[in-house]
């Protein structure tokens, strides 16, 4: 173990330096962007299945958005809900620009959330598509930050999400540490144009880019992958990707369940990227703890 420790340290340190460079570069690019003179039109799309407990928080946050009302729309796709979501959504007449799509049919080969999102994308009237999840709350200036970061050359934008702490959650710091690793990989990947991972709860892309990449074709049968696998498909068509770390764009995840990834699913078209993403995302935290363990053992052996 002593012989492997120096090599392991060098490799691990090199990877961290490479990762930090990518994160620093893409954040620096975002900081250079100024507030534009115009407000771009944005379509917000959310798929919701049996989210009656989370919809009030989501809708309350959407109702507070600080953005010209004639420049955005909110599309919520009620995806086969049977918990009263349909009836609840029908009463929400006070939410500006809210459009409800009650989706209760099958559209093979699309399944699950991607089938619902497809309905929203098809009916979106604007080019810029902003996505979040039904178990999230968006900040007041969310659309303003999207408008600032989404320049004419930008085709893809990602931002962070934090977990709302529960009283009985004793490992919240560990959860947020893991999320930070995932987002660091995502941000660096966007800078290097290597689609490590993404997050459906706070991402934005152009409808044109989605269509040019054939949308969910080839991945529509998978239960998840509306974020990371779609990014793999779209990356060759993306001219510029951006990452906005500002708190004004960070959404809050109510229960933290929206980080389940699909990178481990079979996706033959990008097998090498899939394996790289899986190894990087799932192993970086383990490498960190292994590094500390090896360091401890090495120090202990000399004392």
C-alpha positions in Angstrom: 0.0 0.0 0.0 2.9 2.3 0.7 4.2 1.9 -2.9 0.8 2.7 -4.4 0.1 5.7 -2.2 2.3 8.2 -4.1 0.9 7.2 -7.4 -2.7 7.3 -6.1 -2.0 10.7 -4.6 -0.7 12.1 -7.9 -3.6 10.7 -10.0 -6.2 11.9 -7.5 -4.6 15.4 -7.2 -4.3 15.7 -11.0 -8.0 14.9 -11.4 -9.0 17.4 -8.7 -6.9 20.1 -10.4 -8.5 19.3 -13.8 -11.9 19.3 -12.2 -11.3 22.6 -10.4 -10.0 24.3 -13.5 -13.2 23.4 -15.4 -15.5 24.6 -12.7 -13.5 27.8 -12.2 -13.5 28.5 -16.0 -17.2 28.0 -16.5 -18.1 30.1 -13.4 -15.8 32.9 -14.6 -17.6 32.9 -17.9 -20.9 33.3 -16.2 -19.7 36.1 -14.0 -18.7 38.1 -17.1 -22.2 38.1 -18.4 -24.1 41.4 -17.8 -27.8 41.9 -17.4 -29.3 42.1 -20.9 -31.5 44.9 -22.1 -34.3 42.6 -23.2 -36.4 39.9 -21.5 -36.3 36.7 -23.4 -39.4 34.6 -23.6 -39.2 31.4 -21.5 -41.4 28.3 -21.2 -41.3 26.6 -17.8 -42.1 22.8 -18.1 -42.8 20.6 -15.1 -43.9 17.0 -15.1 -45.9 15.9 -12.0 -47.1 12.5 -11.0 -48.9 12.1 -7.7 -47.3 15.2 -6.2 -50.2 16.6 -4.3 -48.1 17.1 -1.2 -45.5 19.1 -3.1 -47.6 21.1 -5.6 -48.6 23.9 -3.1 -45.0 24.7 -2.4 -44.0 24.6 -6.1 -46.9 26.7 -7.2 -46.4 29.3 -4.4 -42.8 29.8 -5.6 -43.9 30.0 -9.3 -46.5 32.6 -8.3 -43.7 34.8 -6.9 -41.5 34.9 -9.9 -40.1 38.4 -10.7 -40.3 38.5 -14.5 -42.6 40.2 -17.0 -45.8 38.1 -17.2 -46.0 38.4 -21.0 -42.5 36.8 -21.3 -43.0 33.4 -19.8 -45.5 30.6 -19.5 -45.8 27.7 -17.0 -46.7 24.3 -18.3 -47.4 21.6 -15.7 -48.0 18.1 -17.2 -50.2 16.1 -14.8 -48.7 12.7 -15.6 -51.3 10.0 -14.8 -51.9 11.3 -11.2 -54.5 9.6 -9.1 -53.9 11.4 -5.8 -56.1 14.5 -6.4 -53.4 16.5 -8.3 -55.8 17.0 -11.3 -58.5 18.5 -9.2 -56.1 20.6 -7.2 -54.4 22.0 -10.3 -57.8 22.9 -11.8 -58.4 25.3 -8.8 -55.1 27.2 -9.3 -56.6 30.1 -11.3 -54.4 32.8 -9.6 -51.1 31.6 -11.0 -50.1 33.8 -14.0 -49.7 32.0 -17.3 -50.3 28.6 -15.9 -51.3 25.9 -18.4 -52.3 22.4 -17.3 -51.9 19.4 -19.5 -53.7 16.3 -18.1 -51.8 13.4 -19.6 -53.5 10.0 -19.1 -52.6 8.1 -22.2 -49.6 6.0 -23.4 -47.3 7.2 -26.2 -44.9 4.3 -26.9 -41.9 4.1 -27.2 -41.8 7.0 -24.7 -42.5 6.0 -21.1 -42.6 7.6 -17.7 -41.5 11.2 -17.2 -40.0 11.6 -20.7 -43.5 10.9 -22.2 -44.9 13.7 -20.0 -42.1 16.1 -20.8 -42.6 15.5 -24.5 -46.2 16.7 -24.2 -45.0 19.9 -22.5 -42.2 20.5 -25.0 -44.5 20.0 -28.0 -47.0 22.6 -26.6 -44.4 25.1 -25.4 -44.7 28.3 -27.4 -41.2 29.7 -26.7 -37.7 28.6 -27.8 -36.1 28.6 -24.3 -37.2 25.7 -22.2 -36.7 25.8 -18.4 -37.2 22.7 -16.4 -37.6 21.9 -12.7 -39.3 19.1 -10.7 -42.6 19.1 -8.9 -40.8 18.5 -5.6 -38.9 21.7 -5.9 -39.3 25.4 -5.2 -37.8 28.0 -7.5 -36.3 31.3 -6.3 -37.9 34.7 -7.1 -35.3 35.8 -9.6 -34.9 32.4 -11.3 -36.1 33.5 -14.7 -34.0 36.7 -14.5 -30.9 34.6 -13.9 -31.8 32.4 -16.8 -32.3 35.4 -19.0 -28.8 36.8 -18.0 -26.9 33.5 -18.4 -28.7 32.3 -21.6 -27.0 34.4 -24.3 -27.6 34.1 -28.0 -24.8 31.5 -28.3 -25.9 29.5 -25.3 -27.8 26.3 -26.0 -27.7 24.6 -22.5 -27.7 26.0 -19.0 -27.4 24.2 -15.6 -27.6 25.4 -12.0 -27.5 24.0 -8.5 -30.2 22.7 -6.2 -30.1 22.4 -2.4 -32.0 20.0 -0.2 -34.5 21.5 2.3 -33.5 20.1 5.6 -35.9 17.8 7.5 -35.8 17.8 11.3 -35.0 14.1 11.5 -32.4 14.2 8.7 -29.0 13.7 10.5 -26.9 13.3 7.4 -28.0 16.4 5.4 -24.4 17.6 5.2 -23.2 14.4 3.7 -26.1 14.5 1.2 -25.2 18.0 0.1 -21.6 17.1 -0.1 -22.4 14.3 -2.5 -24.6 16.7 -4.5 -21.8 19.2 -4.6 -19.5 16.6 -6.1 -22.2 15.8 -8.8 -22.6 19.4 -9.7 -18.9 20.0 -9.8 -18.6 17.1 -12.3 -21.5 18.5 -14.3 -20.1 22.0 -14.4 -16.6 20.9 -15.4 -18.1 18.5 -17.9 -20.0 21.4 -19.6 -16.8 23.4 -19.8 -14.8 20.5 -21.3 -17.9 19.4 -23.4 -17.8 16.0 -21.7 -21.4 15.2 -20.6 -20.7 13.6 -17.2 -24.1 14.3 -15.7 -26.9 16.8 -15.4 -29.9 17.6 -13.2 -33.5 17.8 -14.4 -34.5 20.0 -11.5 -32.7 23.0 -12.7 -31.7 22.9 -16.4 -32.5 25.0 -19.5 -32.0 24.3 -23.2 -33.3 25.4 -26.5 -36.2 23.7 -28.2 -34.3 23.8 -31.4 -31.4 21.9 -29.9 -33.7 19.3 -28.5 -35.3 18.7 -31.9 -32.0 18.7 -33.8 -30.9 15.9 -31.4 -34.0 13.9 -32.1 -35.3 14.5 -28.6 -35.8 11.4 -26.5 -35.5 9.0 -29.4 -33.4 6.0 -28.4 -33.7 6.7 -24.7 -37.5 7.1 -24.4 -38.0 3.6 -23.2 -35.8 4.1 -20.1 -37.5 5.1 -16.9 -35.1 8.0 -16.3 -32.4 9.9 -18.2 -34.4 13.0 -19.2 -31.3 15.0 -18.0 -28.0 13.1 -18.2 -28.7 10.8 -21.1 -30.4 13.6 -23.0 -27.3 15.8 -22.5 -25.2 13.0 -24.0 -27.4 13.1 -27.1 -27.5 16.9 -27.3 -23.8 17.7 -26.6 -22.7 17.4 -30.3 -25.4 20.0 -31.2 -24.7 22.4 -28.3 -22.7 25.5 -29.4 -22.2 26.8 -25.9 -23.0 25.4 -22.5 -23.2 27.4 -19.3 -23.3 26.9 -15.5 -24.8 29.5 -13.2 -23.8 29.0 -9.5 -25.7 32.1 -8.1 -28.0 31.6 -5.2 -30.6 33.6 -7.2 -30.9 30.6 -9.5 -30.6 27.8 -7.1 -33.8 25.8 -6.6 -34.7 24.0 -3.4 -35.5 20.3 -3.4 -38.2 19.6 -0.9 -37.2 15.9 -0.3 -34.0 15.5 -2.2 -35.4 12.6 -4.3 -34.7 14.1 -7.7 -31.0 13.1 -8.0 -31.6 9.5 -9.2 -29.5 9.2 -12.3 -29.8 7.0 -15.4 -26.2 7.0 -16.4 -26.0 3.3 -15.5 -28.7 2.4 -18.0 -27.8 0.8 -21.2 -27.2 3.4 -23.9 -25.1 1.9 -26.7 -24.7 5.1 -28.7 -22.4 6.6 -26.0 -21.1 3.6 -24.1 -17.7 5.1 -23.4 -19.1 8.4 -22.1 -21.7 6.4 -20.0 -19.0 4.4 -18.3 -16.8 7.5 -17.7 -19.8 9.4 -16.2 -20.8 6.5 -14.0 -17.2 6.0 -12.7 -16.6 9.7 -12.1 -19.9 10.5 -10.5 -20.3 7.5 -8.3 -16.7 7.1 -7.3 -15.4 10.6 -6.5 -16.7 10.6 -3.0 -15.5 7.1 -2.4 -12.0 8.1 -3.7 -12.0 11.0 -1.2 -12.7 8.7 1.7 -10.3 6.1 0.4 -7.6 8.8 0.1 -8.1 9.7 3.7 -8.0 6.1 4.8 -4.8 5.4 2.9 -3.3 8.6 4.3 -4.2 7.5 7.8 -2.8 4.0 7.4 0.4 5.4 5.9 0.9 7.9 8.7 0.1 5.3 11.4 2.6 2.9 10.0 5.4 5.4 10.5 4.5 6.2 14.1 
